[in-house]
């Protein structure tokens, strides 16, 4: 096989890991790959603060799933 590039995908906690793999496969296919090698997966927490004129400062945190893979083309 030959390596074509790196692809990554992210989703919220409502997404299943399989959803992220499907997204990686689609991104890899767009680059000409016909397979992926998953290199890593993890979860992280992100914070966001915004200002609303009516309610003032508002903030919150949300978890996110992340996955990265190598897009490859299997030679026949």
Number of C-alpha atoms within 10 A of each C-alpha: 11 10 14 16 15 18 21 21 18 20 17 15 12 10 12 11 16 9 14 21 19 12 17 26 22 17 18 24 16 11 16 14 21 17 19 25 15 16 12 11 15 11 14 10 10 10 9 9 10 10 10 9 7 6 7 9 10 10 10 9 10 11 13 16 19 16 20 20 21 20 27 21 19 12 7 4
